[in-house]
Amino acid sequence: MADMEDVITTPAGVVAEGLQAAGHQPPVLIVADNTAIARHAPDWARSFAALGWQHRVRLSDGPADEFEADAIAAEARHLGARAIVAAGGTATQAAARVAAARTGTPCLVLTD
């Protein structure tokens, strides 16, 4: 199993396979900014569907404040997320990291 925070370098079209290879399990919460969603959401959908994995994409495109981290943590709990993937800029990554720490869920930073 990966550490509490890892960096996953994998093409967007096979992100679920990369998570599986790293020992992670579904469901997965992807926390992403507008740019990452616009570029990768269809690829993420295909990748997770190919494995039959449940995932959800959450837009996080504002400041990495306590309210955003709390909202992400609440969504991760509601989903029962076993991993949080951060895709996007530094504010998105920061909010995802704080939410992961609050939920005890591994945080993975997706880079392309």
Jmol script that loads the backbone (N, CA, C; Angstrom):
load data "model"
ATOM      1  N   MET A   1       0.853  -1.173   0.000  1.00  0.00           N
ATOM      2  CA  MET A   1       0.000   0.000   0.000  1.00  0.00           C
ATOM      3  C   MET A   1       0.895   1.232   0.000  1.00  0.00           C
ATOM      4  N   ALA A   2       0.428   2.254  -0.669  1.00  0.00           N
ATOM      5  CA  ALA A   2       1.195   3.493  -0.783  1.00  0.00           C
ATOM      6  C   ALA A   2       1.184   4.247   0.543  1.00  0.00           C
ATOM      7  N   ASP A   3       2.125   5.181   0.680  1.00  0.00           N
ATOM      8  CA  ASP A   3       2.162   6.044   1.856  1.00  0.00           C
ATOM      9  C   ASP A   3       0.918   6.927   1.856  1.00  0.00           C
ATOM     10  N   MET A   4       0.767   7.737   2.924  1.00  0.00           N
ATOM     11  CA  MET A   4      -0.397   8.612   3.017  1.00  0.00           C
ATOM     12  C   MET A   4      -0.416   9.652   1.908  1.00  0.00           C
ATOM     13  N   GLU A   5       0.726   9.978   1.329  1.00  0.00           N
ATOM     14  CA  GLU A   5       0.732  10.860   0.163  1.00  0.00           C
ATOM     15  C   GLU A   5       1.763  10.357  -0.822  1.00  0.00           C
ATOM     16  N   ASP A   6       1.312  10.153  -2.038  1.00  0.00           N
ATOM     17  CA  ASP A   6       2.169   9.704  -3.124  1.00  0.00           C
ATOM     18  C   ASP A   6       1.926  10.579  -4.335  1.00  0.00           C
ATOM     19  N   VAL A   7       2.864  10.575  -5.219  1.00  0.00           N
ATOM     20  CA  VAL A   7       2.686  11.219  -6.513  1.00  0.00           C
ATOM     21  C   VAL A   7       2.557  10.104  -7.534  1.00  0.00           C
ATOM     22  N   ILE A   8       1.478  10.133  -8.289  1.00  0.00           N
ATOM     23  CA  ILE A   8       1.229   9.136  -9.325  1.00  0.00           C
ATOM     24  C   ILE A   8       1.453   9.816 -10.667  1.00  0.00           C
ATOM     25  N   THR A   9       2.391   9.320 -11.428  1.00  0.00           N
ATOM     26  CA  THR A   9       2.627   9.828 -12.776  1.00  0.00           C
ATOM     27  C   THR A   9       2.106   8.777 -13.731  1.00  0.00           C
ATOM     28  N   THR A  10       0.971   9.058 -14.320  1.00  0.00           N
ATOM     29  CA  THR A  10       0.331   8.105 -15.206  1.00  0.00           C
ATOM     30  C   THR A  10      -0.532   8.861 -16.197  1.00  0.00           C
ATOM     31  N   PRO A  11      -0.663   8.378 -17.400  1.00  0.00           N
ATOM     32  CA  PRO A  11      -1.572   9.045 -18.339  1.00  0.00           C
ATOM     33  C   PRO A  11      -3.005   9.043 -17.798  1.00  0.00           C
ATOM     34  N   ALA A  12      -3.741  10.101 -18.066  1.00  0.00           N
ATOM     35  CA  ALA A  12      -5.109  10.233 -17.555  1.00  0.00           C
ATOM     36  C   ALA A  12      -5.988   9.067 -17.968  1.00  0.00           C
ATOM     37  N   GLY A  13      -5.724   8.498 -19.131  1.00  0.00           N
ATOM     38  CA  GLY A  13      -6.558   7.402 -19.636  1.00  0.00           C
ATOM     39  C   GLY A  13      -6.400   6.105 -18.886  1.00  0.00           C
ATOM     40  N   VAL A  14      -5.392   6.005 -18.029  1.00  0.00           N
ATOM     41  CA  VAL A  14      -5.181   4.772 -17.269  1.00  0.00           C
ATOM     42  C   VAL A  14      -4.963   5.059 -15.784  1.00  0.00           C
ATOM     43  N   VAL A  15      -5.556   6.139 -15.289  1.00  0.00           N
ATOM     44  CA  VAL A  15      -5.348   6.521 -13.889  1.00  0.00           C
ATOM     45  C   VAL A  15      -5.840   5.437 -12.937  1.00  0.00           C
ATOM     46  N   ALA A  16      -6.975   4.819 -13.202  1.00  0.00           N
ATOM     47  CA  ALA A  16      -7.473   3.770 -12.311  1.00  0.00           C
ATOM     48  C   ALA A  16      -6.510   2.591 -12.275  1.00  0.00           C
ATOM     49  N   GLU A  17      -5.960   2.248 -13.421  1.00  0.00           N
ATOM     50  CA  GLU A  17      -5.004   1.153 -13.470  1.00  0.00           C
ATOM     51  C   GLU A  17      -3.744   1.489 -12.673  1.00  0.00           C
ATOM     52  N   GLY A  18      -3.313   2.767 -12.745  1.00  0.00           N
ATOM     53  CA  GLY A  18      -2.163   3.204 -11.960  1.00  0.00           C
ATOM     54  C   GLY A  18      -2.431   3.124 -10.471  1.00  0.00           C
ATOM     55  N   LEU A  19      -3.638   3.502 -10.063  1.00  0.00           N
ATOM     56  CA  LEU A  19      -4.012   3.402  -8.653  1.00  0.00           C
ATOM     57  C   LEU A  19      -4.053   1.947  -8.203  1.00  0.00           C
ATOM     58  N   GLN A  20      -4.625   1.101  -9.042  1.00  0.00           N
ATOM     59  CA  GLN A  20      -4.704  -0.322  -8.721  1.00  0.00           C
ATOM     60  C   GLN A  20      -3.296  -0.916  -8.582  1.00  0.00           C
ATOM     61  N   ALA A  21      -2.415  -0.571  -9.506  1.00  0.00           N
ATOM     62  CA  ALA A  21      -1.041  -1.081  -9.460  1.00  0.00           C
ATOM     63  C   ALA A  21      -0.312  -0.625  -8.201  1.00  0.00           C
ATOM     64  N   ALA A  22      -0.680   0.554  -7.675  1.00  0.00           N
ATOM     65  CA  ALA A  22      -0.061   1.079  -6.458  1.00  0.00           C
ATOM     66  C   ALA A  22      -0.711   0.521  -5.195  1.00  0.00           C
ATOM     67  N   GLY A  23      -1.712  -0.340  -5.363  1.00  0.00           N
ATOM     68  CA  GLY A  23      -2.335  -0.992  -4.218  1.00  0.00           C
ATOM     69  C   GLY A  23      -3.560  -0.310  -3.659  1.00  0.00           C
ATOM     70  N   HIS A  24      -4.114   0.657  -4.374  1.00  0.00           N
ATOM     71  CA  HIS A  24      -5.298   1.369  -3.897  1.00  0.00           C
ATOM     72  C   HIS A  24      -6.564   0.676  -4.361  1.00  0.00           C
ATOM     73  N   GLN A  25      -7.670   0.983  -3.675  1.00  0.00           N
ATOM     74  CA  GLN A  25      -8.964   0.371  -3.933  1.00  0.00           C
ATOM     75  C   GLN A  25     -10.027   1.458  -4.110  1.00  0.00           C
ATOM     76  N   PRO A  26     -11.117   1.131  -4.783  1.00  0.00           N
ATOM     77  CA  PRO A  26     -12.218   2.080  -4.899  1.00  0.00           C
ATOM     78  C   PRO A  26     -13.048   2.096  -3.609  1.00  0.00           C
ATOM     79  N   PRO A  27     -13.910   3.081  -3.480  1.00  0.00           N
ATOM     80  CA  PRO A  27     -14.138   4.232  -4.352  1.00  0.00           C
ATOM     81  C   PRO A  27     -13.052   5.296  -4.206  1.00  0.00           C
ATOM     82  N   VAL A  28     -12.948   6.125  -5.234  1.00  0.00           N
ATOM     83  CA  VAL A  28     -11.916   7.147  -5.318  1.00  0.00           C
ATOM     84  C   VAL A  28     -12.581   8.511  -5.520  1.00  0.00           C
ATOM     85  N   LEU A  29     -12.154   9.490  -4.746  1.00  0.00           N
ATOM     86  CA  LEU A  29     -12.594  10.871  -4.948  1.00  0.00           C
ATOM     87  C   LEU A  29     -11.476  11.619  -5.651  1.00  0.00           C
ATOM     88  N   ILE A  30     -11.778  12.143  -6.836  1.00  0.00           N
ATOM     89  CA  ILE A  30     -10.819  12.979  -7.565  1.00  0.00           C
ATOM     90  C   ILE A  30     -11.181  14.432  -7.284  1.00  0.00           C
ATOM     91  N   VAL A  31     -10.242  15.179  -6.754  1.00  0.00           N
ATOM     92  CA  VAL A  31     -10.420  16.603  -6.472  1.00  0.00           C
ATOM     93  C   VAL A  31      -9.618  17.343  -7.534  1.00  0.00           C
ATOM     94  N   ALA A  32     -10.315  18.110  -8.369  1.00  0.00           N
ATOM     95  CA  ALA A  32      -9.655  18.695  -9.535  1.00  0.00           C
ATOM     96  C   ALA A  32     -10.125  20.118  -9.792  1.00  0.00           C
ATOM     97  N   ASP A  33      -9.253  20.890 -10.435  1.00  0.00           N
ATOM     98  CA  ASP A  33      -9.641  22.228 -10.846  1.00  0.00           C
ATOM     99  C   ASP A  33     -10.277  22.158 -12.243  1.00  0.00           C
ATOM    100  N   ASN A  34     -10.799  23.298 -12.701  1.00  0.00           N
ATOM    101  CA  ASN A  34     -11.489  23.339 -13.999  1.00  0.00           C
ATOM    102  C   ASN A  34     -10.613  22.850 -15.138  1.00  0.00           C
ATOM    103  N   THR A  35      -9.366  23.250 -15.150  1.00  0.00           N
ATOM    104  CA  THR A  35      -8.475  22.867 -16.240  1.00  0.00           C
ATOM    105  C   THR A  35      -8.283  21.360 -16.291  1.00  0.00           C
ATOM    106  N   ALA A  36      -8.033  20.752 -15.152  1.00  0.00           N
ATOM    107  CA  ALA A  36      -7.837  19.300 -15.114  1.00  0.00           C
ATOM    108  C   ALA A  36      -9.106  18.557 -15.517  1.00  0.00           C
ATOM    109  N   ILE A  37     -10.249  19.035 -15.045  1.00  0.00           N
ATOM    110  CA  ILE A  37     -11.514  18.383 -15.414  1.00  0.00           C
ATOM    111  C   ILE A  37     -11.745  18.488 -16.914  1.00  0.00           C
ATOM    112  N   ALA A  38     -11.550  19.677 -17.469  1.00  0.00           N
ATOM    113  CA  ALA A  38     -11.762  19.862 -18.907  1.00  0.00           C
ATOM    114  C   ALA A  38     -10.847  18.959 -19.729  1.00  0.00           C
ATOM    115  N   ARG A  39      -9.623  18.801 -19.291  1.00  0.00           N
ATOM    116  CA  ARG A  39      -8.651  17.984 -20.030  1.00  0.00           C
ATOM    117  C   ARG A  39      -8.844  16.496 -19.847  1.00  0.00           C
ATOM    118  N   HIS A  40      -9.221  16.066 -18.633  1.00  0.00           N
ATOM    119  CA  HIS A  40      -9.099  14.650 -18.309  1.00  0.00           C
ATOM    120  C   HIS A  40     -10.359  13.907 -17.908  1.00  0.00           C
ATOM    121  N   ALA A  41     -11.454  14.577 -17.596  1.00  0.00           N
ATOM    122  CA  ALA A  41     -12.630  13.882 -17.067  1.00  0.00           C
ATOM    123  C   ALA A  41     -13.108  12.727 -17.957  1.00  0.00           C
ATOM    124  N   PRO A  42     -13.191  12.889 -19.278  1.00  0.00           N
ATOM    125  CA  PRO A  42     -13.618  11.736 -20.090  1.00  0.00           C
ATOM    126  C   PRO A  42     -12.656  10.547 -19.995  1.00  0.00           C
ATOM    127  N   ASP A  43     -11.357  10.841 -19.926  1.00  0.00           N
ATOM    128  CA  ASP A  43     -10.371   9.766 -19.780  1.00  0.00           C
ATOM    129  C   ASP A  43     -10.500   9.083 -18.424  1.00  0.00           C
ATOM    130  N   TRP A  44     -10.716   9.872 -17.368  1.00  0.00           N
ATOM    131  CA  TRP A  44     -10.905   9.284 -16.044  1.00  0.00           C
ATOM    132  C   TRP A  44     -12.125   8.362 -16.058  1.00  0.00           C
ATOM    133  N   ALA A  45     -13.209   8.838 -16.645  1.00  0.00           N
ATOM    134  CA  ALA A  45     -14.437   8.036 -16.682  1.00  0.00           C
ATOM    135  C   ALA A  45     -14.188   6.694 -17.366  1.00  0.00           C
ATOM    136  N   ARG A  46     -13.504   6.711 -18.508  1.00  0.00           N
ATOM    137  CA  ARG A  46     -13.207   5.455 -19.217  1.00  0.00           C
ATOM    138  C   ARG A  46     -12.306   4.546 -18.390  1.00  0.00           C
ATOM    139  N   SER A  47     -11.293   5.126 -17.756  1.00  0.00           N
ATOM    140  CA  SER A  47     -10.342   4.340 -16.975  1.00  0.00           C
ATOM    141  C   SER A  47     -11.027   3.641 -15.802  1.00  0.00           C
ATOM    142  N   PHE A  48     -11.828   4.384 -15.049  1.00  0.00           N
ATOM    143  CA  PHE A  48     -12.514   3.780 -13.905  1.00  0.00           C
ATOM    144  C   PHE A  48     -13.574   2.790 -14.347  1.00  0.00           C
ATOM    145  N   ALA A  49     -14.279   3.086 -15.436  1.00  0.00           N
ATOM    146  CA  ALA A  49     -15.297   2.157 -15.942  1.00  0.00           C
ATOM    147  C   ALA A  49     -14.670   0.841 -16.393  1.00  0.00           C
ATOM    148  N   ALA A  50     -13.485   0.911 -16.977  1.00  0.00           N
ATOM    149  CA  ALA A  50     -12.823  -0.302 -17.458  1.00  0.00           C
ATOM    150  C   ALA A  50     -12.546  -1.280 -16.317  1.00  0.00           C
ATOM    151  N   LEU A  51     -12.331  -0.768 -15.102  1.00  0.00           N
ATOM    152  CA  LEU A  51     -12.088  -1.633 -13.946  1.00  0.00           C
ATOM    153  C   LEU A  51     -13.348  -1.863 -13.113  1.00  0.00           C
ATOM    154  N   GLY A  52     -14.424  -1.174 -13.479  1.00  0.00           N
ATOM    155  CA  GLY A  52     -15.644  -1.272 -12.689  1.00  0.00           C
ATOM    156  C   GLY A  52     -15.526  -0.583 -11.340  1.00  0.00           C
ATOM    157  N   TRP A  53     -14.658   0.435 -11.271  1.00  0.00           N
ATOM    158  CA  TRP A  53     -14.416   1.162 -10.028  1.00  0.00           C
ATOM    159  C   TRP A  53     -15.328   2.371  -9.912  1.00  0.00           C
ATOM    160  N   GLN A  54     -15.862   2.592  -8.724  1.00  0.00           N
ATOM    161  CA  GLN A  54     -16.638   3.797  -8.452  1.00  0.00           C
ATOM    162  C   GLN A  54     -15.684   4.954  -8.196  1.00  0.00           C
ATOM    163  N   HIS A  55     -16.013   6.092  -8.790  1.00  0.00           N
ATOM    164  CA  HIS A  55     -15.248   7.300  -8.532  1.00  0.00           C
ATOM    165  C   HIS A  55     -16.180   8.496  -8.641  1.00  0.00           C
ATOM    166  N   ARG A  56     -15.746   9.600  -8.089  1.00  0.00           N
ATOM    167  CA  ARG A  56     -16.484  10.856  -8.206  1.00  0.00           C
ATOM    168  C   ARG A  56     -15.456  11.951  -8.427  1.00  0.00           C
ATOM    169  N   VAL A  57     -15.824  12.928  -9.252  1.00  0.00           N
ATOM    170  CA  VAL A  57     -14.960  14.076  -9.504  1.00  0.00           C
ATOM    171  C   VAL A  57     -15.574  15.287  -8.807  1.00  0.00           C
ATOM    172  N   ARG A  58     -14.768  15.954  -7.994  1.00  0.00           N
ATOM    173  CA  ARG A  58     -15.213  17.169  -7.284  1.00  0.00           C
ATOM    174  C   ARG A  58     -14.408  18.357  -7.776  1.00  0.00           C
ATOM    175  N   LEU A  59     -15.110  19.394  -8.171  1.00  0.00           N
ATOM    176  CA  LEU A  59     -14.462  20.636  -8.576  1.00  0.00           C
ATOM    177  C   LEU A  59     -13.961  21.366  -7.343  1.00  0.00           C
ATOM    178  N   SER A  60     -12.689  21.739  -7.376  1.00  0.00           N
ATOM    179  CA  SER A  60     -12.092  22.555  -6.320  1.00  0.00           C
ATOM    180  C   SER A  60     -11.209  23.575  -7.016  1.00  0.00           C
ATOM    181  N   ASP A  61     -11.760  24.741  -7.249  1.00  0.00           N
ATOM    182  CA  ASP A  61     -11.050  25.731  -8.056  1.00  0.00           C
ATOM    183  C   ASP A  61     -10.916  27.065  -7.332  1.00  0.00           C
ATOM    184  N   GLY A  62     -11.088  27.038  -6.025  1.00  0.00           N
ATOM    185  CA  GLY A  62     -10.987  28.278  -5.263  1.00  0.00           C
ATOM    186  C   GLY A  62      -9.817  28.223  -4.310  1.00  0.00           C
ATOM    187  N   PRO A  63      -9.860  29.049  -3.286  1.00  0.00           N
ATOM    188  CA  PRO A  63      -8.761  29.049  -2.314  1.00  0.00           C
ATOM    189  C   PRO A  63      -8.756  27.760  -1.492  1.00  0.00           C
ATOM    190  N   ALA A  64      -7.585  27.361  -1.076  1.00  0.00           N
ATOM    191  CA  ALA A  64      -7.425  26.156  -0.253  1.00  0.00           C
ATOM    192  C   ALA A  64      -7.641  26.535   1.210  1.00  0.00           C
ATOM    193  N   ASP A  65      -8.879  26.899   1.544  1.00  0.00           N
ATOM    194  CA  ASP A  65      -9.155  27.325   2.911  1.00  0.00           C
ATOM    195  C   ASP A  65      -9.806  26.194   3.707  1.00  0.00           C
ATOM    196  N   GLU A  66     -10.084  26.475   4.966  1.00  0.00           N
ATOM    197  CA  GLU A  66     -10.662  25.462   5.858  1.00  0.00           C
ATOM    198  C   GLU A  66     -12.026  24.981   5.373  1.00  0.00           C
ATOM    199  N   PHE A  67     -12.820  25.890   4.809  1.00  0.00           N
ATOM    200  CA  PHE A  67     -14.149  25.524   4.339  1.00  0.00           C
ATOM    201  C   PHE A  67     -14.063  24.528   3.184  1.00  0.00           C
ATOM    202  N   GLU A  68     -13.154  24.774   2.257  1.00  0.00           N
ATOM    203  CA  GLU A  68     -12.990  23.872   1.113  1.00  0.00           C
ATOM    204  C   GLU A  68     -12.470  22.511   1.573  1.00  0.00           C
ATOM    205  N   ALA A  69     -11.487  22.506   2.453  1.00  0.00           N
ATOM    206  CA  ALA A  69     -10.954  21.242   2.965  1.00  0.00           C
ATOM    207  C   ALA A  69     -12.038  20.461   3.708  1.00  0.00           C
ATOM    208  N   ASP A  70     -12.855  21.159   4.509  1.00  0.00           N
ATOM    209  CA  ASP A  70     -13.958  20.497   5.220  1.00  0.00           C
ATOM    210  C   ASP A  70     -14.969  19.912   4.247  1.00  0.00           C
ATOM    211  N   ALA A  71     -15.291  20.650   3.195  1.00  0.00           N
ATOM    212  CA  ALA A  71     -16.260  20.167   2.209  1.00  0.00           C
ATOM    213  C   ALA A  71     -15.733  18.931   1.470  1.00  0.00           C
ATOM    214  N   ILE A  72     -14.460  18.945   1.124  1.00  0.00           N
ATOM    215  CA  ILE A  72     -13.857  17.786   0.457  1.00  0.00           C
ATOM    216  C   ILE A  72     -13.857  16.591   1.409  1.00  0.00           C
ATOM    217  N   ALA A  73     -13.478  16.811   2.660  1.00  0.00           N
ATOM    218  CA  ALA A  73     -13.463  15.723   3.641  1.00  0.00           C
ATOM    219  C   ALA A  73     -14.861  15.134   3.823  1.00  0.00           C
ATOM    220  N   ALA A  74     -15.877  15.999   3.887  1.00  0.00           N
ATOM    221  CA  ALA A  74     -17.253  15.515   4.034  1.00  0.00           C
ATOM    222  C   ALA A  74     -17.666  14.679   2.825  1.00  0.00           C
ATOM    223  N   GLU A  75     -17.299  15.129   1.643  1.00  0.00           N
ATOM    224  CA  GLU A  75     -17.649  14.366   0.446  1.00  0.00           C
ATOM    225  C   GLU A  75     -16.915  13.025   0.412  1.00  0.00           C
ATOM    226  N   ALA A  76     -15.657  13.031   0.823  1.00  0.00           N
ATOM    227  CA  ALA A  76     -14.895  11.771   0.870  1.00  0.00           C
ATOM    228  C   ALA A  76     -15.543  10.790   1.845  1.00  0.00           C
ATOM    229  N   ARG A  77     -15.953  11.281   2.997  1.00  0.00           N
ATOM    230  CA  ARG A  77     -16.631  10.415   3.971  1.00  0.00           C
ATOM    231  C   ARG A  77     -17.939   9.876   3.410  1.00  0.00           C
ATOM    232  N   HIS A  78     -18.735  10.754   2.801  1.00  0.00           N
ATOM    233  CA  HIS A  78     -20.021  10.350   2.233  1.00  0.00           C
ATOM    234  C   HIS A  78     -19.834   9.277   1.154  1.00  0.00           C
ATOM    235  N   LEU A  79     -18.821   9.436   0.332  1.00  0.00           N
ATOM    236  CA  LEU A  79     -18.527   8.470  -0.733  1.00  0.00           C
ATOM    237  C   LEU A  79     -17.943   7.178  -0.172  1.00  0.00           C
ATOM    238  N   GLY A  80     -17.325   7.279   0.995  1.00  0.00           N
ATOM    239  CA  GLY A  80     -16.581   6.129   1.515  1.00  0.00           C
ATOM    240  C   GLY A  80     -15.257   5.963   0.795  1.00  0.00           C
ATOM    241  N   ALA A  81     -14.692   7.097   0.357  1.00  0.00           N
ATOM    242  CA  ALA A  81     -13.469   7.079  -0.458  1.00  0.00           C
ATOM    243  C   ALA A  81     -12.341   6.372   0.273  1.00  0.00           C
ATOM    244  N   ARG A  82     -11.632   5.552  -0.481  1.00  0.00           N
ATOM    245  CA  ARG A  82     -10.456   4.866   0.055  1.00  0.00           C
ATOM    246  C   ARG A  82      -9.175   5.503  -0.457  1.00  0.00           C
ATOM    247  N   ALA A  83      -9.337   6.499  -1.334  1.00  0.00           N
ATOM    248  CA  ALA A  83      -8.215   7.304  -1.823  1.00  0.00           C
ATOM    249  C   ALA A  83      -8.774   8.626  -2.321  1.00  0.00           C
ATOM    250  N   ILE A  84      -7.985   9.678  -2.135  1.00  0.00           N
ATOM    251  CA  ILE A  84      -8.297  10.993  -2.699  1.00  0.00           C
ATOM    252  C   ILE A  84      -7.184  11.314  -3.681  1.00  0.00           C
ATOM    253  N   VAL A  85      -7.572  11.650  -4.905  1.00  0.00           N
ATOM    254  CA  VAL A  85      -6.610  12.006  -5.949  1.00  0.00           C
ATOM    255  C   VAL A  85      -6.743  13.499  -6.208  1.00  0.00           C
ATOM    256  N   ALA A  86      -5.631  14.221  -6.143  1.00  0.00           N
ATOM    257  CA  ALA A  86      -5.608  15.653  -6.435  1.00  0.00           C
ATOM    258  C   ALA A  86      -5.085  15.853  -7.846  1.00  0.00           C
ATOM    259  N   ALA A  87      -5.838  16.590  -8.648  1.00  0.00           N
ATOM    260  CA  ALA A  87      -5.443  16.877 -10.029  1.00  0.00           C
ATOM    261  C   ALA A  87      -5.653  18.353 -10.287  1.00  0.00           C
ATOM    262  N   GLY A  88      -4.568  19.085 -10.436  1.00  0.00           N
ATOM    263  CA  GLY A  88      -4.696  20.507 -10.703  1.00  0.00           C
ATOM    264  C   GLY A  88      -3.593  21.291 -10.038  1.00  0.00           C
ATOM    265  N   GLY A  89      -3.879  22.546  -9.833  1.00  0.00           N
ATOM    266  CA  GLY A  89      -2.883  23.470  -9.303  1.00  0.00           C
ATOM    267  C   GLY A  89      -2.627  23.308  -7.815  1.00  0.00           C
ATOM    268  N   THR A  90      -1.774  24.184  -7.302  1.00  0.00           N
ATOM    269  CA  THR A  90      -1.327  24.052  -5.915  1.00  0.00           C
ATOM    270  C   THR A  90      -2.460  24.231  -4.903  1.00  0.00           C
ATOM    271  N   ALA A  91      -3.416  25.111  -5.164  1.00  0.00           N
ATOM    272  CA  ALA A  91      -4.528  25.301  -4.227  1.00  0.00           C
ATOM    273  C   ALA A  91      -5.385  24.038  -4.163  1.00  0.00           C
ATOM    274  N   THR A  92      -5.655  23.436  -5.305  1.00  0.00           N
ATOM    275  CA  THR A  92      -6.435  22.196  -5.350  1.00  0.00           C
ATOM    276  C   THR A  92      -5.699  21.095  -4.602  1.00  0.00           C
ATOM    277  N   GLN A  93      -4.411  20.981  -4.855  1.00  0.00           N
ATOM    278  CA  GLN A  93      -3.617  19.954  -4.179  1.00  0.00           C
ATOM    279  C   GLN A  93      -3.594  20.174  -2.673  1.00  0.00           C
ATOM    280  N   ALA A  94      -3.439  21.424  -2.237  1.00  0.00           N
ATOM    281  CA  ALA A  94      -3.384  21.728  -0.811  1.00  0.00           C
ATOM    282  C   ALA A  94      -4.692  21.366  -0.116  1.00  0.00           C
ATOM    283  N   ALA A  95      -5.815  21.732  -0.718  1.00  0.00           N
ATOM    284  CA  ALA A  95      -7.119  21.414  -0.127  1.00  0.00           C
ATOM    285  C   ALA A  95      -7.322  19.902  -0.047  1.00  0.00           C
ATOM    286  N   ALA A  96      -6.931  19.180  -1.077  1.00  0.00           N
ATOM    287  CA  ALA A  96      -7.067  17.721  -1.080  1.00  0.00           C
ATOM    288  C   ALA A  96      -6.187  17.087  -0.007  1.00  0.00           C
ATOM    289  N   ARG A  97      -4.978  17.599   0.164  1.00  0.00           N
ATOM    290  CA  ARG A  97      -4.064  17.064   1.188  1.00  0.00           C
ATOM    291  C   ARG A  97      -4.641  17.239   2.593  1.00  0.00           C
ATOM    292  N   VAL A  98      -5.182  18.421   2.873  1.00  0.00           N
ATOM    293  CA  VAL A  98      -5.764  18.670   4.191  1.00  0.00           C
ATOM    294  C   VAL A  98      -6.966  17.759   4.412  1.00  0.00           C
ATOM    295  N   ALA A  99      -7.823  17.638   3.410  1.00  0.00           N
ATOM    296  CA  ALA A  99      -8.998  16.765   3.524  1.00  0.00           C
ATOM    297  C   ALA A  99      -8.577  15.317   3.755  1.00  0.00           C
ATOM    298  N   ALA A 100      -7.563  14.870   3.055  1.00  0.00           N
ATOM    299  CA  ALA A 100      -7.083  13.497   3.226  1.00  0.00           C
ATOM    300  C   ALA A 100      -6.557  13.282   4.640  1.00  0.00           C
ATOM    301  N   ALA A 101      -5.825  14.249   5.150  1.00  0.00           N
ATOM    302  CA  ALA A 101      -5.315  14.134   6.516  1.00  0.00           C
ATOM    303  C   ALA A 101      -6.455  14.073   7.530  1.00  0.00           C
ATOM    304  N   ARG A 102      -7.502  14.847   7.282  1.00  0.00           N
ATOM    305  CA  ARG A 102      -8.647  14.866   8.208  1.00  0.00           C
ATOM    306  C   ARG A 102      -9.437  13.568   8.184  1.00  0.00           C
ATOM    307  N   THR A 103      -9.399  12.863   7.068  1.00  0.00           N
ATOM    308  CA  THR A 103     -10.171  11.622   6.949  1.00  0.00           C
ATOM    309  C   THR A 103      -9.307  10.378   7.105  1.00  0.00           C
ATOM    310  N   GLY A 104      -8.002  10.539   7.181  1.00  0.00           N
ATOM    311  CA  GLY A 104      -7.120   9.386   7.258  1.00  0.00           C
ATOM    312  C   GLY A 104      -7.057   8.607   5.963  1.00  0.00           C
ATOM    313  N   THR A 105      -7.331   9.300   4.866  1.00  0.00           N
ATOM    314  CA  THR A 105      -7.377   8.685   3.544  1.00  0.00           C
ATOM    315  C   THR A 105      -6.085   9.019   2.789  1.00  0.00           C
ATOM    316  N   PRO A 106      -5.503   8.069   2.072  1.00  0.00           N
ATOM    317  CA  PRO A 106      -4.316   8.397   1.286  1.00  0.00           C
ATOM    318  C   PRO A 106      -4.621   9.481   0.243  1.00  0.00           C
ATOM    319  N   CYS A 107      -3.690  10.401   0.068  1.00  0.00           N
ATOM    320  CA  CYS A 107      -3.799  11.435  -0.952  1.00  0.00           C
ATOM    321  C   CYS A 107      -2.759  11.172  -2.014  1.00  0.00           C
ATOM    322  N   LEU A 108      -3.200  11.168  -3.246  1.00  0.00           N
ATOM    323  CA  LEU A 108      -2.313  10.944  -4.373  1.00  0.00           C
ATOM    324  C   LEU A 108      -2.397  12.145  -5.294  1.00  0.00           C
ATOM    325  N   VAL A 109      -1.262  12.656  -5.702  1.00  0.00           N
ATOM    326  CA  VAL A 109      -1.222  13.808  -6.596  1.00  0.00           C
ATOM    327  C   VAL A 109      -0.986  13.277  -7.993  1.00  0.00           C
ATOM    328  N   LEU A 110      -1.921  13.573  -8.882  1.00  0.00           N
ATOM    329  CA  LEU A 110      -1.844  13.108 -10.262  1.00  0.00           C
ATOM    330  C   LEU A 110      -1.084  14.115 -11.108  1.00  0.00           C
ATOM    331  N   THR A 111      -0.086  13.659 -11.783  1.00  0.00           N
ATOM    332  CA  THR A 111       0.645  14.510 -12.724  1.00  0.00           C
ATOM    333  C   THR A 111       0.604  13.847 -14.091  1.00  0.00           C
ATOM    334  N   ASP A 112       0.621  14.676 -15.136  1.00  0.00           N
ATOM    335  CA  ASP A 112       0.643  14.032 -16.445  1.00  0.00           C
ATOM    336  C   ASP A 112       1.991  14.102 -17.076  1.00  0.00           C
TER     337      ASP A 112
END
end "model"
wireframe off; spacefill off
backbone 0.3
color backbone group
